[in-house]
Amino acid sequence: MKFKYCLSEDLKKKCAALTEFRNGGTQVKVKLRSGDVFKNVLISNSSYIVAVKGFDKLPFDVDEIEEIYQSDEDKRPPEVSGWIFFDDWQ
């Protein structure tokens, strides 16, 4: 399957060190170079942005990402449903 939004190699390495809340799924916060922060970003296999809660398409360009990080809530999200996935899983 080809994913729409692939992280850079540096961001993949950073994401691989974060905590998955489900097999292959990591919830993170993304800080852009502009200073904007997006919460509830879902990363698959430490490599691909597959959803952002509240958005039906990626609200920023992957090249704009300055930092990916987690809070305790991201490591154990209270709500693990409600994602609108960007990629076609069929």
N, C-alpha and C positions, 0 to 999 in steps of 0.2 A: 504494500500500500504506500502511496506517496502522500505525505502530509504537506499541508499548505504552509506551515510556519515552523521552520527548523531553526534551532538556536545555533549560535556560533560555537566553535570548538571550545573557546574559553568559558562560555556560559554553560555548555554541556558539562564541563568538568566541575564547575561550581554547583550545578544542580545535582550531579551525581553524589555529592557529599551531603545533601539535604535528606530529610526524613520523608519516606513515602507513607501516605496514610492508607493506601490500598496497593495491591500488587501492581507496580509500574506507574502508579499515579502519585504525583507530588503537587500539593497546593502551595503556592508561593505568592509573594508580593513582588511587583516589578516596579522599579524606579527608572524613569526615563531621564535622558540628559536634560530635558526641560525642567526637571524637578517633580513632574507629575508622578503620582504613585497609583498603581492599579492593584486592588486586592482581589483575592479569590481567582487567581490565575491557575489553570490546571495544566501541568506539564506531564507528558507521557514519556516513559522510558528515559528520563533525564535529557530528552532531545527535542521534543516538539511541543509547542503551545497548541493545545487542542480545544480549549474553552476558556472563557472569562465570564464569570457569573454576571448576568444582567446585560450581556451583549450577544448579538447573533452573528457578529463578525468581529475580527480583531480590531480594537479601537486605537491601535498604534502600529507603527512599523517596527519589525523585529530589530532593525538596525539602530533604532532609537534607544534600545535598552542599555542602561548604564549599570544596573545592579539587579540581582535576583536574591531574595532572602526570605526567611520564614520567621513567623512568630510562633509561640506555643499553640495558638489556635489553628495555625496552618498545619501543624504536625498532627493535631487531633481535631479536625473540623467538626463542629456540632451538626452541620448540615452537609451531607455527602451526596445529595441529589440536586436536581434543578439545573444541571448543566445543559447548555445548547452547544453541541459539538460543531466545530467548524469543518470537519472532514467527513466524508461519506464512508460509513463503516460497512456498507454492503459490498 
